[in-house]
Amino acid sequence: MKKFISILTILFTMLSVHAANVADDALYVWTSPTEYTCYLFTETPSIDVDNEYMVINVNDKEVKRIDLASVSDVQITTGIKYPTVKLNSMGYATLSFKADMQLSSDCMKAYTAKVVDGKIVCSEIADGIIPAGNGVLLIGEASATAQLEEATSDMEMLADNDLLATTLSGGSLAAVPETGYTFVLKGSQFHPYASNTFTADKAYFNLSFNPIETSLAKMMNIMLDTDEAETATSVMRIGSQEHNINNVYDIQGRRVINHGKGIYIVNGKKVMLQ
């Protein structure tokens, strides 16, 4: 019976949520200080407890039954489920979210992206904090993953950023623009986008001009052009770019004759070759 009273005492401990106007949407069931299961919900969860079991219902369906004899402590908390992001095989991803979040990872960094004179100028977000409803570009190791965390930001919009969020502040999905030229990331390129709806938690460009000189059938290539010091600002070029294939080296400095897709050193610069 003491165990039952202890569980009830801590049962409805709630996590504080700093992001304004964003409802809790995740139920966390902690069975140890480091182990939990997370459930998303749209209706108010219900919890039934007796001397033997704790039964948790989410959206009117039983999702977990805990044998109270098998655990020493159980905590139920609510909050926001922050995304786990994965870079594609080329080392890129776009991201947006309904709440302020922070990227703290050694395998990737977050960037704003500004289209200037036919180039996409990317500036690193030094503190890794991404305000709600902002689109960003992630660059790092191919297929790397990272867990984003809760953050509090005083900014509403990132400066000098042409990337737009598909998930707006508060959680609604952005409408696909009816005017301009819309591009979304695929691999190491931004492709013209023709669908009627966006994918949640991504980012896109919508430009008032067509950066592709030939036709929309051609891709907007992303070419990473950063120096060896890997400064906070890098440049990605729009459109095709020719390289002297006789002067291509891998990142270990070895000369490459027949290169595949990937990052190489060309004329002393790191570039993404197709």
C-alpha positions, -999 to 999 in steps of 0.1 A, spaced: 0 0 0 29 24 6 40 19 -30 5 29 -41 5 61 -21 40 70 -33 29 66 -69 -1 88 -65 20 115 -48 42 120 -78 17 108 -105 8 142 -119 41 160 -118 42 181 -150 71 194 -170 71 231 -176 67 242 -212 84 275 -221 72 279 -257 42 302 -257 8 290 -272 20 255 -278 -1 228 -261 14 197 -245 11 168 -270 32 141 -254 28 119 -224 60 106 -208 58 74 -187 90 72 -165 96 37 -149 131 47 -138 151 80 -136 165 73 -171 139 51 -188 106 64 -203 81 57 -230 65 87 -249 30 87 -264 15 115 -285 -21 124 -278 -48 147 -291 -73 141 -263 -68 142 -225 -51 110 -214 -66 90 -186 -48 70 -159 -64 42 -138 -45 29 -108 -53 0 -84 -31 -20 -60 -17 -41 -88 -17 -22 -121 -14 13 -136 -33 15 -169 -26 44 -192 -51 53 -219 -43 78 -247 -70 89 -272 -94 64 -255 -70 34 -262 -49 15 -237 -13 21 -245 5 8 -214 -3 -15 -184 23 -14 -157 26 -41 -131 33 -21 -100 50 -50 -83 77 -49 -110 88 -13 -106 98 8 -76 86 41 -89 65 55 -117 62 91 -129 38 106 -155 48 139 -171 35 159 -201 54 181 -225 63 186 -261 80 158 -280 110 174 -297 121 159 -330 150 136 -337 165 147 -371 184 126 -396 206 140 -423 203 124 -457 230 104 -474 245 137 -487 247 152 -452 218 177 -456 183 182 -441 158 211 -436 140 217 -404 112 237 -387 92 231 -356 62 244 -337 82 253 -305 116 268 -297 143 242 -298 180 237 -296 204 216 -317 234 205 -297 254 180 -318 289 173 -329 278 157 -361 257 186 -376 251 223 -374 221 246 -382 223 274 -408 201 302 -421 201 306 -458 199 338 -478 197 340 -516 221 367 -528 232 373 -564 224 337 -575 240 321 -545 226 306 -513 247 322 -484 245 300 -453 253 314 -419 258 292 -389 234 296 -359 261 298 -333 241 289 -303 221 263 -321 187 278 -310 160 276 -336 129 298 -328 95 283 -334 82 286 -370 116 293 -386 131 272 -414 168 262 -412 193 240 -431 212 213 -413 246 203 -426 269 176 -413 279 140 -415 260 118 -440 231 100 -423 239 115 -389 211 118 -363 206 142 -335 180 148 -308 167 183 -305 158 197 -270 136 223 -255 149 259 -257 136 294 -250 142 321 -276 136 359 -274 136 360 -312 105 354 -334 122 352 -367 158 345 -377 175 374 -395 187 372 -432 169 340 -438 150 330 -470 142 295 -458 105 292 -448 90 268 -423 65 241 -433 55 239 -396 44 272 -382 47 285 -346 20 268 -327 19 237 -349 -2 245 -380 10 234 -414 20 261 -439 1 263 -472 20 258 -504 25 293 -520 3 299 -551 28 324 -565 66 325 -570 90 296 -573 90 270 -546 119 246 -540 124 218 -514 155 198 -505 162 164 -521 196 150 -517 221 178 -522 197 198 -544 166 220 -541 140 207 -565 110 226 -579 80 216 -557 46 209 -573 26 191 -546 -5 206 -529 7 201 -493 40 203 -475 57 177 -453 56 188 -416 88 200 -398 107 209 -430 118 241 -448 116 254 -483 125 284 -506 98 305 -523 115 330 -546 100 358 -566 123 349 -595 134 317 -612 170 310 -603 173 283 -629 180 298 -663 168 270 -685 136 255 -672 120 242 -640 129 207 -652 165 215 -642 175 213 -605 188 240 -582 221 224 -572 237 230 -538 274 233 -540 292 236 -506 320 261 -511 338 267 -477 375 271 -469 396 247 -449 390 267 -417 353 259 -420 342 294 -410 307 301 -397 296 313 -431 296 291 -462 283 296 -497 261 273 -517 258 281 -554 225 279 -573 225 262 -607 251 240 -624 288 247 -618 317 232 -639 348 218 -623 382 207 -637 379 169 -631 417 166 -634 421 185 -602 397 168 -578 409 154 -544 391 136 -517 389 151 -482 421 131 -472 440 151 -500 443 121 -524 438 129 -561 406 114 -576 402 106 -613 367 90 -614 347 106 -586 312 98 -575 288 119 -556 301 135 -524 323 162 -509 357 168 -526 385 194 -527 384 213 -560 408 243 -564 414 243 -527 377 245 -518 353 219 -505 325 213 -529 297 188 -534 301 170 -568 272 153 -584 
